Structure formats: C-alpha cells, structure tokens
C-alpha cells in the first residue's frame, strides 16, 4: 500500500512541478484505477492540466475509474468542448452517460454537440442512472438465430473488433428480439454448418430498462451471471449490464445503506467540507433530539421515584444502553435481510418472533447478571429484582422493535435503513425507563 501511495505522490509532484512530459510518459505504465488515484489527489485546476496533457485514451480510462466524490464530470466540463468530446468518444457508452449525466443540460449539450456519433450516449441518458437502462452498455455481441456455427463465428470476430470485452453472445431474431444465449463451448465444437438455434441456450433471464440497479445486482449474484440482457416490452435487445457494473452498484448501495443507518444523508460526500457535513447531519440529529426528549419526559414523570431511590440513576443508562444495542443488532439483521429480499410477506411474523425470542433469552441472561449486582450493591435486595425484570423486558422490547419497525416501514414504502434506527432507539429508551422506574415505584416504594 505504501509503495502505491509513493507512486501517486511522485506522479502528483510531476504535475505540480510542471514536468508534464515525464508525467505522460509514466502514465502509460499505470493501470486506469491507479491513474484515477493520481487525478483524484490533484486540485481541480491541476487535474484539468493533467487531463489535457494525457492522450484521450488514457484520460478517458482514468476519468471512468475516478470515485464519484472526485467529480470527473467537472473536470470534463472545464475542458474545451472539442477536447472533452475526444475523451468521451474514447469512453464506453455507459461510462460516458454516467459522467455526462452529472452535468447540467447546458454543459452536457455543449460536449455532446461536438461528438460525431452521439446517438448511443443520448439513448442511455434517457434512463435514470440507478436503473438497468442507466447502467447498461449498448456495446455487445449478437448473432441472428438463422446463422450457422461458421457464420456465427465470423460475425463474432467482426463485432469483437468494436466491443472491448464480452462474456456472452446474444441470439436475436429478425426483429432483434432476444431468443437465446450462445454457449461458447458448443459453438466451437459444433459442425460449421449446424444451425445455432439447435444448440443455443434459452434466454430465461433478462431485465427491463427501468428495473432498479439493486434488483439487477441481486439477480446477477443469485444466478452467477457475467452479464444480463436488457430488453424492452417487446423483448427487443437494448443492451447488457456487466458484472463490473454490478460491483460498482453493490459498493454504492452498501455505502448508501451504511450512511443512512448512521443517520447521515446519502448525499453527503465523503470528501466534502465540514459545513456540508453539518447541513447533512443536523436535520437527523434534530429529529433524534425530539425522540430523545420522549425518554427525558418519562424520567421527568418519575422524578419522585428517582429522588427516593438514588441507585436507580446508576442502572438507568445501563438498561437504556443495553436495550439500544440489542435493538440495533436486531435492526441490522432485519434491514440486511430486507435489502437482500429475504423477507417475503408470509414470513413477517416469523422474523419478528425470532428477534423477540433472541431478545428475551439475552435479556434473561444479562438481567440475571445485573440483577445480582444490583441486589448486592443496592440498599434494598428487591432492587435486584427490579433491574432483572427491566433488563429482560427491555431486551425483549428491543428485539420486537428491531424486527417489527423496519419491516413495517418497508411495507409503508419508507426506506428502513434511513428511518428505523431513530425509532428503535427512542422506543427502547422510553420502554427501558418506563420498565425500570415503573417497577421501582411498584416494588420499592
């Protein structure tokens, strides 16, 4: 890792010192992802200078590999439209659409106007970037279902010159409807005059262009597909989504879910300024303040109980904290299962039942420990019983909340990753204080 960082630092220093010839010469030895790290480490103006110095075939590959927060689109927009068009023409059409799609319409059109063959990119720009259509490339290899094995091989060789990488050969009819997938092994060993429709595999799996990218990724992972065909309502082949695009989808969706789970807006950029972070997080903290006030209200209602049994103040954060942790555990498992599509409607109550049983069992075990400690350290032995019951009950409640709330929100069309944690934490805090202070008022006073 340190050696890779040294290489990045050396390349950055070449740009900053104006040694662009040496920079370009060394850039030819870099993988696109490594060159993207170099560009990402540069300031905006320096990045534009570096991209202008690089040949279009190198700069295009590096821009395509740059992380989202580095804003490759801004670098492209800062170039002369002619130069930007040269770079875009070197990009795969899906990468070009991804980058240009981040620009405002005026800047986008200025670059597109300078591109000689813009139809493919225009087509992809019509789709939402988080759908199969937005992720697909129109560059693929396809053959007619009437072809022989020899004709198919000739056609594959011809098309392969225009397609950088392909993992499947799609078979289409005269109206370009997808009718099958051509197995490479069968194609190679078949008699040259054999019709490919005799040995092609059925095209059982395809996706519409408006399908969410997360569903596409889940489908490809489930069936171990190197690529999946995108077809319109009539079954006509529009393009394909490849596994490298799916890797990007999984990374993006996982990052988004992690940020949401922590109460951070997915729009917050990891490399953004502290003021942007404040604007992103303050609204969620404000909502959390309101829910936390509910727990404070419970303590206020039982203030006489707390004043008369001071040892309760020792156990209040323990009961609330353990409930919050148990709820977060149940919540994390449930949200993940929802994200993977593993909770059909008929299993809803089974999921909640499991989390309740887990919470109750853990509550009884941990409640026994803290109950004994409370009995030994408190002024009244019955304090141990109060703490035991409160801990057991709150972890049971936490299991219920962590299993029920995210599924309920999902059924209501609300993203459970972004809203569940606030409600689960508030629920366990309120119930924990109610159980501890209510039982204390009943059994101790």
N, C-alpha and C positions, 0 to 999 in steps of 0.2 A: 504493500500500500504506500509506504514512504517513498519507494522508488517511482511509483506512478505520480505521486504528488510532486516529486522533484522534476519530472519531465514536464508537468503542467507549468510549474514555476519558471522553468527555463524558456518554454515557449512564450509565456506571458511577458517575460523580460525582453525577449527578442522584439515583440510588438511594441512595447513601451519605449525601447531604445531606438526604434526606427529601423531595425535590421530586418526589413520585410522579406528581402530575398532569401536570407537564411531561414526565416520562418516558413516561407512557402516550400523551400527545399526539404525541410524536415517534416513538414505536414504530410508529404506523400508517404511517409513511413508510418503514419498514425492510423489506427482504426477510427472509423467515424465517431464512435462513442467517446474515445479519448480526445479527439479533436473538439468534440462538443464540450467537454470539460474545460478545455483551454478557452474556448469562446465564452463560456459561462463565467469564467473567472475575470474576464476583461470588463472594463467600464463600457457604457453604451457607445461612446464615440470611438473607443479603441476597438470594439467589436466590429463596428462598421468598417473601420480601416482594414482590419484583418480579413473580413469577408470580401472586400473589394480587391484585396491583393491575391486571394486564393482563386484558383481556377473554378469555374462554376460546378464542375463535377465533384470537387472536394467540398466546397462551401455548402452545396445543397445537401450532401450526406450529413455534414456536421449539424446544420440547422435542423434537419429532421430528427436528430438524436438529442437535441437540447431539451432540458426539462421545461415544463410549462411555465414555471416562475421566472425563467430566463427571458421569456418573451421574444422568441425568434421572429415573430411577426413584426415587432417594432424595428428590428434590425433590417428586415426586408423592406419595410416601408421607408426607411431612411435612405435607401439606395436610389440611384437613378432608375426610373421605371424600366428602361431598356436592360440595365444590368440585373434588376430584380427579375425580369421576365426570363432572362437566360438561366438564372438559378432555378426558377420554378419549372422550367421546361426539363431540367435535369432530375427533378423530383418525381417519385412515384405519384400517381394522381391522387391517391388517398392522403399522402403526406402533404401534397400541395394544397388540397382542400382543407386539411386540418389547420395549416398555418394561415392561409388566406382567410379562412372563416373567422379568425380572431380580429381581423381588421374591420374598421368601419367601411360602409359601402363605397365611399368616395375613394379612399386609398386602395381598396380592393379592386375597383373597376379600373383605376389608373394602371395597375400592374397587369390585370387581365387583358386590357386593350392592347398591350404590347406583346402578348403571347400569340403566336401564329396559330397553334392548334389548342384552343381553349375549351372545346365542347365537353371533353371528359371531365375537366375540373368544374365547369359550370353545372354539369349534371350532379356531381357529388355535393356541391354547395347547396343544392336544393333541400338536402336532407339534414335533419337535426344531427349535430355532431355526436350525440350519445346514442345513436341508433345504428342498426346494421347498415343502413344506407350511408350513414356518415362515416362508418368505419371501413366500408368495403373499398376494394380497388376494382376498376374495370379491366385491368390487365390480367388476362387469364388465357388458358389454352383450351380450346374446344374443337370438337370434330363432329361432322354430320353422322347421323345414325345409319346412313346408307353406305358409308365408306367401308372399304375392305381394310384388313390389317395393314397391308402395304401402303394404301392411300392414307390411312390414319398416321402412320409413322412419318410419311413425307410432310403431312400437314403439321404435325407436332414440331418437326425440325424447322419448318418455315416460321411458325408462330413463336417458337422458343427464342428466336433472334430478337423479338420485340418485348419479351417478358423476362424480367430479371430472374425470378425464381418461381417455380410452380411445383406443387405437390400432388396435384390431381389433374386429370384430363376429363373435362365435362363433355358429355354426349348430348347433342341437341338435334331437334327435328328441323324441318324446313321453315317453321315459324319461330325458330330459336327457343322453343320450349325445352326445358331440361327433361331428358328422358333417361339418363343413366350416367354412371361413372365408369371410366375405362381403367381396369386393373393393368398396371404396367407389366406384371409378370405374364399374364395371359396374352397381352398384346405381343410381347417379344417371342413367346414360344408358339404362337398360332401360325397356321399356314398363311402366307401372304394374301391369298385370295379369299380367306374366310371373312364373312361379314362380321363387323364388330358388334352388331346387335345380338349376335348369337352368344357372346361371352361377356358383354358389359354387365356391370352390377346395377341393381336398381338404385335410383336416386331417392332413397327414402327420407333423407334428412336435408331440408333446405329451410331458409328463413325469409320472411318478408322484410322489405327495407325499413319499415317503421318499428321493428322489434327492438326493444331496449337492449343496449350493448351488454348489460349484465346477464340478461337471459341468453344472449348469443354465447357469451363466455361459459355459462353454466352448461349449455347444450354441448359445446365442443369438448369441455372437460369430461362430461358424462360418457360421451361416445368416442373419446380419444381421436378427434378429427384433426388432421393437419390444416384443413380449410373447410369452409362450408359455403355452399352456393346461396346467393341472394336472388330471389325470384319475385316477379310482380304477381298480381292477382291472377293473371292468365297462365302463370307458370313459366314465363319467359325469363331467360337467364340475364340478370343485370350485372352481376359481379360476384366477388367472393371475399370473405373475411378470412384472413390467415391467422395462424397461431401466434405469430409475433405481435399482431394487433391485439389479440386476446390477453397476452401478457401485460401489455400496457393498460388494458381495461381493468384487469384484476388489481394491478398496482394502484391505479387511480381510484377505483371503488373502495379498496381497502383503506387507503389514506383518507378518503372522504368519510367512511364509516367511523374511523378512529377519531377524527376531528369532531364529528357530530356527537359521538359517545362522550367526549370530554366537554361538551357544551361549547364548542368552537365552530364558528361558521365555516363551511367547506370552501367559501370564497376567500378565506384568509390565506395569503400566500406565505409559504414557509420562509421565504427570504424577504418578506415585506418589512416596512418600518414599524416602530413601536406604536406610532399613532394609528396605523391601520389595524394593528392587533387590538388596541383599545376599542376602536369602533366595532370590531368584530365580536369581542367578548363581552363588552359591557351590557348589551341587551339581555344576554343569557344570565349574567350574574344578577341583573335586576330582577328577572323572573325568579331566580333562586332565592333572592332576598325575601321576596313575597312569601314563597313556600316555607322558608326557614322561620319566618315570623309566626307561622301557624304553630310550629313547635314551641316557640317562645311564649305564645299565648297559652298553651297547655301548662307550662311551668308557672305562668302568672296565676292561673286559676287555682293551682295547688300550692301557692306560696306559703300558706299557713302550715301545710304538711311539711314542706322543706325546712321551715324555720324550727319546727318542733323536733324534727329528726334530721340533724345536720348530716349524718353519714349518708343520707340519700344523695347528697351532692357529689359524693365520691363515685357512686355507681351510675349516675345518670349518663355521663359521657360514655361509659363502658357499654351500657345497654344500647344506647343510640348508635354508637360506633360499630358494634358487632352486627346490629341489625342492618346498618347501611352496607357493610362489607358483604354480608350474606345476600342481601338484595342485589348488589352489584354482580356477584357471582352468578346468581340465577338469571339476571338480566343479560349478562354477556352471552351465556349459553343459548338463551332463547332468541336473542337478536341474531346470533350467528346462524341458528337453525332456520330462522325466517329468511335470512339472506340467501341461504342455500336451497330454499324451497322445500324444507324437510318437515313442515308442519301443515299438513292438509287440514281442512276444516273438521273432519271427523276425529282428528287426534288432539283437538284443542284441549279437552278436559283431561286427557291422559298426560299432556305436558304439564298442566297446572298441578295435577295430582302428584306427579313425580317431584316437582320442585317443593311442594308442601311437605311431602314425606322427608325429603332431604333436609329441609329447614327444621322440621320438628325433631328429627334424630340428632342433628348437630346441636340444636337448642337444648335438648335434654342432656347431652354430653357436656357441653360447655356450661350450661346452667348449673349442673351438679358441682362443677369445679368452683365457679364464682359464688355459688350459694354457700358452700362450706367456708370459703374465705370470708364472706360477709358475716356468717354466723360467729366465726372466731374473732373477728375484729370489731364487730358492732356492739353496741350497748345492749341490744336485745337479740337473743338467738333467733327469734322469728324473722329478723331482717334477712337471714339466710334464705328462708322460705320465700320471702317477697322477691328477692333478687333471682332466685331459681325460677320462679314462675314467670317473672318479667322477661328473663333471658330466653326461656323456652318459648314463650308466647310470641316474642318479637321476632325470633328467627323463623318461627312458623309463618308469621305475617310477611316477613321478608321473602320467603320462598314463594308465597302466594303472589305477592306484588311483582316479583321479578319474573314470574311465569305468566301472569294474567295481563298486566298492563301493556307490555309490548305487543302481545297478540291482539289485544283489544284495539290499540292504536292502529295496528296494521289493518285490521278489519275496517276501521273507520277511514282508511286512506291517508293516515298520518304516518310519516316516517318514524318508526320506533327507535331508530338509532339516535335521533336528534332530540326526542321529547321524553323518552322513557326514564332516563336517569334522574331528571329533576323530580318527576312524580314519585318514583320509587324511593328516593332519598327522603323526600318530605313525608311520605306515607310511613316509612319505618321510624323516622324520628318522632312523629306525632304518636304513633301507636306505642313505641317504646316508652316515652314519657308517661302516656296515659296508663299503661300497664304498671309501671314501677310506682308512680305516685298514687294511682288509684288503689292498688293493692296495699300500699303502705298506709293510706288513710283508713282502709278497712281492717287490716290485721294488726297494725301497730298502735293506733291511736284510740 
